[in-house]
Amino acid sequence: MNLTKDNALSSVIAKHITEQIMTGELKPGQKLVEHLYAEEYGTSRAPVREAIYLLTIEGLVERIPRKGAIVKGYTESEVYDLLEIRIMLEALAMKRIQENGINADSLKEMESILAEMEKETNHTNYTQLNHSFHTALIKMSQSEVIKNNYVRIEQPLLTIQNLSFSVEGNIDKSVKEHKMLVKLLKTGKFKEADSLLHKHNHDVIVSIQNQLLKDKEEE
């Protein structure tokens, strides 16, 4: 058995399943059929099971007794909890940035990601870029505690935010606010940056609330 090869394949399969969840190809509660992925990748079920295990740790998949692995769904309350946790972590990151100063490398990374965001029109791809931008902000805090806690909610956040960016106009709004945030950080206007970030993140909650309400009305 080549463990290195199996681990690499598991990562590839996990990424594939993640993309299926992000794009909505796989819905919450839908079962992951191991043998179909094994056939698709020409492998045994072992790398598929490892991929599913990785996604379970990341919070995208859950194992149900006598049913197997399914795409994890989140209650409305859990969705709001995740978004509120994000707000708290990013607010704390902004506080540390104000205390420690701007990290030039992180700022360059944010500007580079922002350039890609301005050109992106696909909401799933944009969600990934948006998360990378915010992760660079978290890194600028120079706090491993903040960064590690942010990583823990990464995958569920991506799934939730993808729903927000699927709404027309939200990407354009997001780009404008990210550009302003970078400008405020570069000029050392930390209080204004903190206020903008808080409103930006709160607007995501409002967008999700509206989308969930719309989904309920259509049921």
Sequence and secondary structure as in RCSB ss.txt:
>XXXX:A:sequence
MNLTKDNALSSVIAKHITEQIMTGELKPGQKLVEHLYAEEYGTSRAPVREAIYLLTIEGLVERIPRKGAIVKGYT
ESEVYDLLEIRIMLEALAMKRIQENGINADSLKEMESILAEMEKETNHTNYTQLNHSFHTALIKMSQSEVIKNNY
VRIEQPLLTIQNLSFSVEGNIDKSVKEHKMLVKLLKTGKFKEADSLLHKHNHDVIVSIQNQLLKDKEEE
>XXXX:A:secstr
  HHHHHHHHHHHHHHHHHHHHHTSS TT B  HHHHHHHHTS HHHHHHHHHHHHHTTSEEEETTTEEEE    
HHHHHHHHHHHHHHHHHHHHHHHHH   HHHHHHHHHHHHHHHH   HHHHHHHHHHHHHHHHHHTT HHHHHHH
HHTHHHHHHHHHHHHTSTTHHHHHHHHHHHHHHHHHTT HHHHHHHHHHHHHHHHHHHHHHHHHHHHH 
